[in-house]
Amino acid sequence: MSRPLLYPLLALISGILAGEYISVPCAILLYGILGILLALFLAVRNQWRMCSFALILTLMFTAGILNVEKTQYLAHDTHHIVYQADQGRITVEGIVLASEPAPPSNDALVVQCRQMIRNNSKQPLTGNIRLIVPSSLRIQYGDLIRFHSRIRKIQSFHNPGSFDYERYMNRQGIYASGFVANPSGIVLIRHNTASGIKLTLENFRHDLKDLIYANTPSPNREILEAMIIGNQKAIPQNVRDNFSKTGTSHILSISGLHVGMVAVACFSTILLLLKFSEFLMLRWNIIKIATAAAFLPVIIYSLVAGMGTTVLRSTLMTLAFLTALLIGKPKDLYNILFGAALIILIIAPESLFDISFQLSFSAVFAILYMVPKFSDRTLPIPLATPAILQTGVRRIYIFVLVSAAATLGTLPILVYYFNQVSAVTLIANLIAVPLLGILALIPAMAFILAAPFSSALAGLLIKIASFFTSLTVSFINLLASMSWSSFSFIKPTLVEISLFYCFLLLLIQLFSQVNQQNVREFSARHRFYMKTALFIVAALMLTDAVCIFIKTRFSKDMQITAIDVGQGSATLARLPRGITMLIDGGGFQESTFDVGRMVIAPFLFAERISKIDIVVLTHPHPDHLLGLIYIVNHFHVGEVWCSGRKTDDDFYHLWENTLYENKVRLKYLSAQSPPEQISGVGIQCLWPLHPPVTDGQELSHEETNDTSLVLKMNYGSRNFLITGDISSRVESILIRSGQDLKSDLLFVPHHGSVHSSSVDFIHAVSPQYAIFSSGKNNVFRHPHPAALHRYQANGVTLLRTDQQGAISIHSDGHTLDITPWLK
C-alpha cells in the first residue's frame, strides 16, 4: 500500500473533529476501544488483512474522539478547580507546570492544583489553572506555590470570526484562571519539587535565558530567546507585526531549518573527525556512524527548545530521515510527514486546531509537492558563465522556489487567521533567512553548547548572533514601513479555501506537464480534463467574488450588530449599499489586551468588511475609545463623528495622534447638527443639545458620561436609539426637550447601570427590544437587577451581550429579525 500512514492519520483527524461536535460517554468509548482491540487481535491472528486495516482505522477514529473529550471527563470531578469559580477568594496550593511572559510586567503560570485552604481546613483540589503573577517573582517550573485569588472560568468573546479562547484553553485542560496583583498574594513554598529530566531541562533553559538577556538588548534578546528556547511570547508586538507584514514570522519560531542545521552540523563534524583515521574508514561505514551520532544532539536540542508543535514536527521528520539514511532504505518524505503528524496528534490532539500545526504541515506538504515538479527546470544561464556562479544562481532559484511553495501552501491559512498577505515575502526571505536563519543561528546553536562550560564564551557567541539579528530587524522594519508591504483581506470561508487549493493543485499539475517527459506521460485527453477542471474552479472563484460584491453594493437591508467586547460598547451598523458605521470600539483601561486588534478587527474581517466609512465615538472613555485606535490604524476610515468633548489623558492623546497621522476627517455633532440621510437611513443627533464649551475645565467621570452622543437612526418604519453612557439626568432633559425618542430598539444607556434607564425614559422610548452591552460577571454589576426589572416590567424583550454574545438585528425597513450569536 502506497503511503499507508495517510489513512490512520485521516481517521484520527476525523475522530478529533467528531469529538469537537459530539459528546460520547467515557464508558462507551472505553468499552468500544476494548472491543475493537479484541477484534483486531483476532483479525491479525487469522491474517484477515483488510479487516485488520479497517479495525485500525476504526480504532484511530475512536481514539481521536476519546483524546479530545478526556479533558472534559477530568473537569467533571467535583474537586476540580473550575467549581471554585466565582466563589470568592480562596487559597490554593499547587505545582507550576509552565511559565511564560505576559507583557508588560507579568508572567502567566500553569499551575497544577493540589489542595485549597478555606476556613483553616484543607480540601483536595484537582485540575490546572492559568495564573497571572508579577514577573518579579521569577517563579519557574517545578515550584510549589500557595496563592490567594479569585477564581474565574476561562471566557471568550462571542462574535462571528472571533478566536475561541475558551475552547482553546479547555483543549489544554485549563478551565479556570486567577490573578495575583502583587507579591504579597503568593508564597513560594519550595523550589524544584518536580524531578527528572524535565526539571533539569527547564533549569537549563532558564539559565540560557538569563545569559541571553545579560548579553543582548531588546528586541534582539527576545528574538534569540524564541529561536533558542522556543519562547515567542516575549517578542514585542511591533516586531512581530513587522515580521508578519513581510512574511518572515516563520523565522522567529524553531522549525526544520534549525533542527536540520543541528543534524547537519553534527553529521559534518563527526564525519570530518572520522576521516582522520584510516583504520576507522577501512573498518567501519563512517557515514552511518556520523548519521547515528546526529540523533542525540537533535533530541537534546528539541528538548531544550521546548518541544512545541513545529519543533516536534521538525524533530520527527529529521529523525525519520536520519533513520532511513542509517538503514539504507528508500525514504518517502510524504510518509515521514504523515507519520510526524500522526505521532503529534496522538500525543496532543488539540494540536490539530493550533495555527502553528496547520501552518507547519501545510508549508512542508506544499514544498514536497511543488519543488520537485519545478526544481529540474533548466535555467537560462549562458554556457560561458563560471561554474561557481551557475551553482550560486541555481541555489538562489531553489531557495526562491521553496519560499514560493511555502508561501502559496500557507496563504489561505494566513489569510483565514491573520487577514493579511505580504507583498514582499520573497525578497524579505531572501535576505532575512541567510541573516537570521544561518548567520545568527550558527553562533546561537554554539551558544547552547558553550553555556554549561563558559559563560564568557557563551556571552561572546550570543553577541555575535545578536549582531546579525539586529541587521535582520533593521531590514525587516525598513520593508514593513512601506505602505505596500502587506495587504488586508476579508476572512475566507472553508469552501473558498478549498477552491484555492484545488485551483493551485490543478495549475501546478498542468504546468508541470509542459516539461520534457511529462508531455509523453499524460494523454491529450487527460490534459483536456485538467484544463476543464481548472476552468470550472476558476469560474466558481470568480462567481464567488461577484456574489460578494453584489451582496455588499446592492443590499437593501440594514443590519446593526452589538459586538461582544466585554465590559464596554461597540456597535456596527451596515447601511444599505454597503455603507459601514462603527459606533465605539470597547477597551480595557487596566489591561494591555487590545480589543480593536483581537476582537473587533477579526469580527469585521469575518463580516467581509475591509473599510469603515464612519467611526462614531460617543464619548472618550477607555471602554468606548481604545478599540477604535487599532481600527483607524489598520482600516481605511472615511471620517470620525464625535461630540468634540476631550479628556486630558494618555489614551485620548494617543487617539488624537492616530487621527492626525491617518489624516482622518473629524465631524462634531450635537442636537444643533442637521439630520443626515445616508443610503436611505436617517441619522439624527439628539444629545448633547449644544456643542461643548471649551472652557478648559476638566469634567468628572460621570460628567463625561453625560456628554455621550445620543443618535437616533430610522430606516423605513423602524427606529433605533443609541445612547452611550448617559445617566437618568440626561434622560430627563431629553424627555423635556420634546424630541421624539420612540424607537423599536434601544441600546441601553451605560451598560444597564442602576443610575440610568429611568421608568420615564423607558416609557418615552417604548422599545420593543433593549440591548445591554456589558461584560460577564463585571465588577460594576452591569446590567443592574433594578434596571433589568424596570425593562421587564414594561414588557421589553431583553438581549444581553454577556449572555448571548454578538446580537445582530436585520431590517428591511418594515420587519426586525434578531439573531444572537449564542442560541
N, C-alpha and C positions, 0 to 999 in steps of 0.2 A: 504494500500500500504506500502510495506516494505521500510523504509528509504526514505520518499518522498522528502527530501531536496536535494537528489543527482541529481534529474532531472532538477530542476531550476538552480542548480549550473552548470551543464553541459551546459545548454542552455546559461547561462550568459557568461561562458568561451568561448563558440563558438562565441557569439556575439562580445566579446572583440577581439578575434583572427581575426574575419572577419573585424572588424573596423581598424585593423592594415594594411590590404591589399586592402581594397576597400574604396572609398570615396563617401558618400551619402550626398546630400544637406540637410542642417539642417531642412528646411521647410518640406521636405518629411518625415524625421524621426519623427518630432513633430506631423505632421498630422497622420502619421502611428500609433504612440503611442496613440493618441487620439481616433482613430478608433478602436484600439484593446481594449482600456478601455471601450468604449461604448459596443462593442460586448461582452466583459467579463461581464459587468453589466447585459446584457440581459441573458447570459448563466447562471449566478448564480441565477438570479431571477426565471428562468424557470427550475432550478435544472438539467441542462444538464452537468453532471459531467465530462464526457470525453471531451466535447467541452470546458468546463471551464479550465480543466487541459492543453489542447493543447494551449489555448489562453494565459495562464500564461507563458508557455514555450516560446511562440512567443514574449510575452511582455519582458521577460528577455533577449531574444536574441537581440531584437531591442534596449533595454536599454543599453546592452553591447556595441553595435556599437556607440550609442549616447554618452555614457560616455567616450569612447576612443577619439572621434573626437571633443569633446566640447572645448578642449584647442586650436585646430586648428581654430575653429569658432571665438574664442575670439581674436586670433592672427591676424585675418583679419581686425580688427578695424584699421583705418588709423592713429589713435592716439597711436597705440601700440609702445612700446619701440623698437621693432625689426626694425621698419622703420627708426630709427636713427643710425643703424649700418653703420660703415664706412663713416659717415658724418662729421668727425672731432670731436673735443672735445665739449661736451655740459655740462650744469649744470642741475642736476636733483634733485628733492626733492621727498622723499618717506619715507615709514614707514617700519622698519625692521620686517620681519615676522619670521626669523630664523637666528641662528648664530651657526657656528661650526668651530673647529680649521682647519687651512690649513697650516700644517707644512712647513717650520720650524718656521716661525715667523709671520704668517698672520692668519687672520680669513676670513672665507667665509660667507658672508651675503646673504640672500634672501630678496630683497627689493621690496616692492610693490610701483610702481611709481605713483606719484600724478600729478606732473607738471614738465615742464622743462623751463629753463630760457635761452633765446638766444636773443642777441641784445637788452638787457634790457626789453624784453617783456616775459610775462608768457604764456605758452600754456599748455593745458591739456595733460596728458600722462597716458597711461594705461599699464598693463602688469607687470610681475615680472622680475627682473634682478638678476643674480648672481654676487656679487661684492666682490672682494678681497681687504681687507684693512689691515693695520698693526694691530697686535693683541694688541699692547699697548693702543689702543683707548678704548678697553673694551666696545664696543657698543653691546647692547643686544636687545632682543625682545621688541617691542613697541616704540623704539626710533624714533623720526622724525629727519631725517638727510638730508643734502644737500651735494652733491659731484660733483666734476668736473672730467670727464673722457671721454676717447674714448669708444664708444660702439661697440662691435663686436658680430656677430652671434655666437651662440654655434656651435662648429665644432667638427668633429670626424676624426680619421684616417680611411681611407677606404681600408681595406685589408681583405682577407678571414680570418675568425676566429676572427676578432677584435671586441672589445666591442664597440657597437654603442652608444657612449656617447651623441651624439647629440639627438638621438631619446629618450634615457633615460631621458634627461633633458626636452625635449619637452613634454613628457608624464606628467611631473610635472608642465607644464605650463610655463617653463622657456626657452626662445628662445634667450636671449642675455646675454652678460657678460661684466663686466667692471673691471678696475684695478686702485686702488689708491695707488701710491708708497709711499707717505709719509703723515703724519698727516695734512699737510697744504692743501691737496686736499679734505678734508672732514670737515664738520661742524656739530656738534650736536646741532640742533635747540631746541629740547625739549625732556626730558626724559618721558617715560611711557605715551605716547599718547594713547595707547590702554587701554582698560578697561575690567573688568570682571574677571572670574575665571582664564583664561589662563595667564593673566598678573601676578596675584598673584602666580600661579604655577611656571611661568618662573623665577620670582624673588626668590622664594624659592629654585628652582633648582640651581640658580646662587649662592645663599648663601651656599648651600650644597657643591657645587664645591669649593668655597673658603675655607671652613672648611677642606675638603679632602686634598687640596693642601697645606694647612698650617700645616698639621699634618703627612703627609706621603711623602716619597721620590719617585722619578721615578724609575721604571715603575709601582710601586705598586699603586700610586695615579691614574694613567690613567686607570689601570685595574679596580680599585674600582669605579672610575667615570663611566666606562662602565656598571658595574654591578648595580649601584645605580640609576643613572640618564639616562642610556641608550646611552651614547655618546662613541662610539668606535673609532672615527676618531683620537683621541689624542694618542692612544696606539702606541708606537714606532714600526716601521715597522719590526725590527728584532724580537721583542717579538711576534708580530702577525705571523710572518713566523714560529717561533718555535712552537707556539700553533697549527698552521696549519699542520706542519710536523708530529706532534704527534696525530693529530685527536681530539684535545681538544678545538678548537676555539669556539665551541658552548658554552663553559662555560663563554666566555667573553661577550656574549650577554644575555640580560634578556629573560628568557624562562619560560616554565611551572614549572621548578624546583623552580625558585624564587617566582613566583606568588603563586604556590601551598604551599610553605613554609609560606608565609604570611597568607594564608587562614587557614592552619593547626595550626599555632601559635595562631592566634586569636580565632579559634574554641576551642582549648585546654584550653586557658587561661580563656575564658568566662565560659566554662563548669566546670572548676575547681572551679571558684568563686561561681557559682550557686549551686554546691554540698554542700557548707557550709550552705545552707538554706534548712531545711526540708520542710518548708512551700512552697517554690517555686518548690521543687522536687515533692511534692504531688499535687500541684495545676496546674502546667504547664508542658509541654513537654520541658525539659531543653535542650535536644539535638537540637530541632528545633529552640529554642531561640539562642543557640550558633551558629547554622548554619546561621540564619538570621543576627547575629551580624558580621559574617565574610564578608558580602557583602561590607560594607563601606570601611574597610581597604584595600580590594583587589582593589576597584575602585580608592581609593586615591593613592595607590602605583603605579598603572598603569599610572595614570595621572602624577605623579612625574617622572616616568620612561620614559615619552615622547611619549607613545602610538605608538611605532613603530609596524611593522608588526608582529614580534614574540611576542611582549608584548600584542598586541590586540588579537592575536590568543589565547594565554595562558589565558588572562583575560576572553574572551568569553567562553572558554571551562570550566574554573573554575567556572564562574558564572552559566553556564548551569548545571554543576554537583551539585552545591550547591542548585540550584532551584529544581532539581529532588529529592535531598535528603530532601528538605524542604516540598515539596508537596507529597512525598511518592510515586511518580510514577516510573515505571521501566525506567532505563536510557539506551539509546543506544548510546555508545560513538562514533560510526561511524556517526550517525545522528548529534550529537553535533559537530563533526569535520566538517561535510559538512555545517552545519549552520554557524559556525565560518567563514569558507571560503567564504560563500555567503555574509555575512554581510561586511567582509573586501573588497570584490571585488565590492560591491555596493557603498561603501564609497570611495574607492580608486582603480579603475580598473587597474591602472598602476602597482599595486602590483603583478599582475599575472606574470609580467616579472622580478620581483625582486628576486634576488637569495635567500634572507632570507625567502621569502614567499614559494618558491619551496622547500627549504631545510626543513623548519619548518613543512610543511604539509606532505611531503614525509616521514620524520622521525616519526611523530606521527602515520601516517597510517601504516607504517611498524611495529611499536610497537604494535598497536592494532591488527594487523593481525597475527603476528608471536608469540608474547609472550603467548597468551592463548593456542596455539597449543602445546607448549613445557613446560609451567610452571607447569603442573601437573605430570611431569615425576618424578619417584621415584629415588632419588639419592642413589648411592651405599655407604651408611654410615652404619658402624657396629651398631647393636642394642644397644650395651653397651655404645655407645657414649653419654655423658651428653646432656640433652635436650637443654641447652643454647648453646652448641657447634653446635648441629644439626640445631638450629634456625639460628645461625650465618652463617653456611655453606649454608643453604637454601637461606638466603638473598643475599649472595655473588653470588650464582647461578642465582638468579633473576636479580641482577644488571648486571652481565655479559650478560645474555640473552637480557635484554633491550638495553645494549650498542651494542651488536652484531646486533640486529634488526635495530636500528637506523643507524648503520654504513652501513649495506647492503642496507637499503632503500634509503640512500642518496649517495651511492658510485658512480653511474653513473653521477649524477648531479655534484658532486665534481670533478670528472674527466673531465666532459664537460667544466666546468668553470675554474678550477684551475689546471688541468692536473697533479694531484698529489694524491697519495694514501699513507696513513700512515700504516706502518707495526707494530707499537707499540700502536695502538689506544686503545686496550683493557686494557693493563697494565697501560697506561697513564691515562685513565679514572678511573681505579680502585683506583688510588692514588689521582689524581687531583680533582675529583668530591667531595670526602669527605673533602679534604683540602679547596678547593676554593668554592665549591658549598654548603658546610654545615658549616664548622668551621669558614670560613671567612664571609659567607653570614649572619649568625645569628647576630653577632655584627654589621654588615653593615646595617641590617634591623632595629636593635635597634638604630643605629646612626640616622636614619631618624626621629624616634620618639623623640629622645633626643635633636636634633638640635634646635628646636624652644624654648626650655626651658633652656638648659645649654650647653654653648659652651665647657666648661671643660669636662663634661661627654661625650659629642659627640666626642671630641678630643680623649678621652681615648678609646672609643669604636672603633673608626676608626683606632687607632694604633694597637688594638688587631686584627682587620681584616687585617691590613697591615702585621702583623707578619705571619699569615697563607698564605697570598698572596705571601710573599717573599719566603716561603718554597715551594710553588707551582711553582713559576717561576724558582727557582733553580733546582727543579726536572725536569721540562719541558725542560730547557736548557740542562741538562745532557742527557736526552733521544734524543733530537734533534741533539746533537753533534755527535751521532753515524751515521756512513755513511749509515747504512741500515735502518735508522728510517723511511725513506719515499722513494718512487719510482715515477719517472715521467712516464706519459703515453701520447700517442697521443690523439687528440681530437676525441671522438666517434661521429658517426652520430646518427641521431634520430632513424634510423632503428636499429642500434646496441644497443642503449639504450633500445628500445622496446624488442629486443631479450633477453637482460639480464634480464629484469623484468619478461618476460614470463618464462625463464628458472628458475629463483628464485621462482616464484609463483608455478610452477609445482613441483619443487623439494621439497619445503616446504609441499605442499599438499600431496605429495606421502609419505614423511617421517612421516607426522603426522598421517597417516592411519595405521602405523605399530603398533600403541599402543592400546591395550585393545579394547574398544567398537568400535573404528573406523574401525577395521577389519570387524566387523559384519555389519557396516552400508553401506560399499561400496562393490559392487559385484566384482567378479574376472574380469568381462568384463570391468567394469569402470576403474579398476587399469591398465588393459592392454592398454586401450585407453590413459590413462595418461602417461604411460611409453613410448608409441609410440610417443606421442606429445613431451615428454621430449627429446627423441632420435632425433626427427626431428629438434627441436630448437637447440640442441647441434651440430647437423650436419651443420646447417646453420651458427652457430657461428664459427665452425672450418673452413668451406669453406670460410667465410669472411676473417679470419686470413690468410689462404693460399693465397687468391687472393691478399691481401695487400702485402704479402712477394714477390710473383711472380712479381707483378706490379713494385715493388721497385727494386728488384735484377736483373730482366731480361729486364728492359726497354731499348729500343734502341734510345729513343728520348732524346733531350736536351731541358731543359726549363730554361729560365732566367727571373726572376721577379724583377722589380724595385719596392721596397716596399715603400709605402707611410709613411714616417716618419716626415712629415712636412718639415721645413727648414733644410735640411740635406741630407744625402745619405745613402742608404743601398740596396744592391742587392744580391739576392740569385740565385746561378747557380746550377741547378740539372743536373749533367752529366749522361750519360748512365750508367746503372748498379748501380744506387743508390748513386753515389759519390756526396757529397754536398759541396758547397763552398759559404761562406758568405763574401761578399765584403763590408766592412764598416758597421757601425751599428747606424748611426744617433746620435742625442743627443742635449740637450739644456743646454748651459753653465750657464745661469742665472736662472735655474729652478731646483726644486727637482724632476720633472717628469722624471721617468726612462723609456726611450724609449725601452731599452732592455727587461725590465720586462713587460711593458704594451702594447707594440706594436709588437716587433719582435718575442718574445717567443710565444705569442698566435698565430701569423701567422705561425711559424714553426710547432707548435703542430697541427694546423688546416691542414697543409700540410703533416701531419703524419711523421714529422722529429723529431727524438729524439737525433740525434748526428750530429755534423758538422765536416767533415773530414778536411777542410781547412778554416781558417779565414784569410782574407786579410785586412790589414789596409793600405789604400793608403797613408795617412799622418795623423799625430797626432793632428788634430784639434777636438774640442769637438763635432762638428756636424757630425763627421765621427767616432769618437772613443767611446764616452760614452756608447752607447748601447751595445757595444761589451763586456764590463766588466761583465754585468749580464749574457750574453750568455756563456762566458768562465767559470763563476762560477757555472752555472746550467745545462750546456750541456757538453757531452763528446766531447772535441775538440782535433782533431788529431795533427795539427800543425798550426802555425801562420806565414804568409808571410808579410813582411814589407820592407821598404827601409833601415831601420837602423837609420833613422833620428829621434833624440829625442828632447823633449822640457823640459824646467825646470819649470814645474808647477805641482800642486797637482793632476790634472787629469791624467797626464802621469805617475806620480809616483804610483798612485793607479793602473794603467794599468800594470805597471811593476811588482808590488807586486802580482797582480792577476795571471799573467802568472807564476811567481815563485812558488806561493802556489799551483797552479794546475799542476805544472810540465809539462807545455806545451812547445813543441819544437819550437824554432824560426828559421826562414829561411829568410835570407836577399837577396833581389832581386835588380838587375839593368840590364841594357841592355847587360852587360857582362855575365849574367847568361845564362846557356844553356836552350833552349826551353824544355818545359815539354810536355809529352804525357800521358794524364790521361783518361782512358776509351774511347779512340778514339778521344779525344778533344785535340787539340794543344793549348798550352798556352805559349805566349812569352811576356817577359817584354821589352818594348820599351824605357822606361824612369824611372828613371834617367840614363843617359848614363854611369855613373861610380858610384861605391859605394861612400857614403858620406865621406867627410874628417872630422874626429873628431878633430877639432882644438879648441873646447870649445867655439867658437863664437856663440852667440845667434842670431838666424835668426828672421827677422821681420815676421809679419803675412803673407804678400804677398810672401816672400821668402819661407816660409814653405809650402804654397800652391803649389809653383813651384817644390817642392820636391816630389809631388804626384807620386805614381806608375801609369804608363800607361800600361795597359795589353791588348793584342790582343788575342782573342780566335777564333779558327776556327774549325768548325765541318762540314765535307764533303765539300761542295762548299760555305758554309755560313761563314761570318766573323763578329765578334762583337768587338767593341773597347770601352774600359772603361778608362776614362781619369782623374778621380779625380777632383782636383781643379786647374789644370794648367791654366796659362794665355796665351795670344797671343804670349808672348816672347818665352815660351817653345814650343808653336805650330810651330813657325818659325824655331826653332832649329830642331824639329822633321822632318819638311819638308826638310830642308837642309841635314839632316843625310842620306837621301836616303832610309830610311826604308819604307816598304810597309804599308801604312796606310789605304788603301782601305778596306771599311767594309760596310756590308749591314745595320748594326745597330750601331748607335753611342750613347753612354751615354754622353750627352753634358757636356763639361768642366764647372766647377764652377757654376753649377745650372743655366746656361744661363746668366752669368754676361756679362755686356757690354764690359768688358775688355778681354773676351775670344771669341772663335768661330769666328775667323777671316775669311774673304772670302777665302783666300788662303788655310786655313786649311779645310774648308768645301769642297773646290774643291779637295784637296788631298785625303780626306776620301771618298767623293762621296757617302754618305749614302742614303739608301732608306728611313730609319726611323731614327728619332732623339728623344731621351727620355730626358725630363727635369725633374729632381728631385728637387722640391722646395716646400716651404710652401705657403699656401693660404694667400694672402694679406700680404706677409712678408715685413719687413721694408727695405730690400735691393732692392726691386723691381725686384726680380728674378722670372721668366726669363725676362730680359730687352726687351722692344719692339724692340730695334735696333737689338738685337741678333735674335729674332723671325723673323724679316723681312729678315735677311740675309739667314736664312734657307729656308724661304718660297720662296725667290727669286730664289733659286736653286732647287725648286721642291721637297723639302724634306717633308715627312709626319711627322707632329709634334705630339708628345704624351707627356702629362704632368700629373705628379702625383697629383698636386694641383687641377686639374680639373677632372681627370679620376680615381684617386686612384691608387691602385697597377696595374701595367701593366706587363702582362705575355707574353713571347714570346716562342712558341713551334717550334722546328725544328727537322726534321728527317735527316738533312744534306743537304736537297735539297729545301724544302719549308719552308716558315715562316708563322706562324699563330699568329697574335697579338690579345690579349684579355684584354681589360681594365676592371677593376672591376666595375666601374661606366659606364653604357652604355650611 
